[in-house]
Amino acid sequence: MRKSILLFTLLILATFFFQCNRKADGQLHERLSQMAAELNESAPVMFDSYTRFEEASVTDQNHFCYRYTVLNTDNPDSLLSERLQTLTDNIRTMFATNAELALFRECGVGIYLQ
C-alpha cells in the first residue's frame, strides 16, 4: 500500500513539474515572439553599406533567428569571411551587456552563430 501511495505521489509531482516547465516554455516562446514582432516593425533596415536586417523569427524550440542580406558586393562570401570574427565578437558582447537582451540571459537562451 505504501508503495502505491509513494508511486502515485511521485507521478503527481512529476506531472506538476512538467506542466510548470511547459508553462514557462510557453511564456518564453510568447515573449520571444513578441520581441521578434517588435523588431520586424522597423524591418527592413540598413545597418551599413553592406548589411540589411530583413526579419527576426522564433522557432518552436525557442531559437531566436535574425535574417540579414548582404548587398553592394560582387563577392558576399569573401566579405563575410573577412568580417566574421568582428561580427561574432560584437554579437557576443551585445548579448552579454545589452539590457534589452536580459530576458535571453535570464532564461538560458544561448547564442548560436552559423
N, C-alpha and C positions, 0 to 999 in steps of 0.2 A: 504494500500500500504506500509506503514511504517513497519507494522508487517511482511509483506512478505520479505522486504529488510533485516530486522533485523534477521529473521529466516534463510534466505539464507546466510547472513554473518556469523552467528553462525555455520551453517552447514559447510561452507568452513573452518572456523577456527578450528573446531573440526576435520575435515578431515586432515588438515595440522598438527595438534598436534599429531594425531595417526600415521601419516606417519613418522613424526620425531622420535617418540618413537620406531616404528618398525625398522627404520634405525639404531638407537642407539643399540637396542637389537641385530640386525643382526651383527653390528660391534663388539659388545661384544662377541657374540657367535663365530664369526670368530677368534677373538683374543684368547679366551679361548681354542678353538680347536687347534690353532697353539701352544699354551703353552703345551697342552696335547701331541701333536705330538713330540715336542722337548723333553719332559720328556721320552716319550716312546722310543726314540732313544737309550737311555742307559739302558733300561729295558731288562731283569730282573736284579736287583742289590740287594745284601745283605746289610741290614742296621746293623744287629748284628747277633749273632749266632742263633737267633730265628725268625727274621723278614726279608722277602724278598719282595721288591717292584715289583709288576708284571706289572701294567699299570695304566695310567690315561685316563679318558674319560670325555666327556661333554654331558649332556642330552639336549633335546630340550628346557627344562626350564632353561638352563644355570646353572645346578648343576654340579660342578666340582667334579669328583669322583676319588678317589685313591683306587686301589685294592692291598692288601697285602696277603701274605701267611705266616702262622705260621708253622715253621719247628722245627725239632730236639727236640720234646717233645711228651710224650705219652698223655698228657692232655692239649691241647691248651686252652681250656676254663678256666682252673684254672690259667694258665699263664697270660691270658688276664685280668682276674678279679683282679689278684694281681697287675698288672702294669697299669690298665686302668686309674686311676687318674693321674699318672705321664705322661702317653701318652697324655691325654686330656690337661693337663696344658702345656706341651711342644708344642702341636699343636696350642693352643690359643696364646701363647707367640710368636711363629714363625709367625703366621698370623698377629699379631698386630705390629711386629717390622721389619720383613724382607722386604727390599726394592724391591725385585723381586715380592712380592705379593701386591705391592701398587695398581695395577690395580683392584684387588679384592676389596680393601677398597674403592677406588675412585668410583667404580661402584655399591657399595652397595651389593656386593656378600657376603653372610654370611657363617658361618661355621655351619654345621650340622653333628654332630657326632652320629653314630648309632652303 
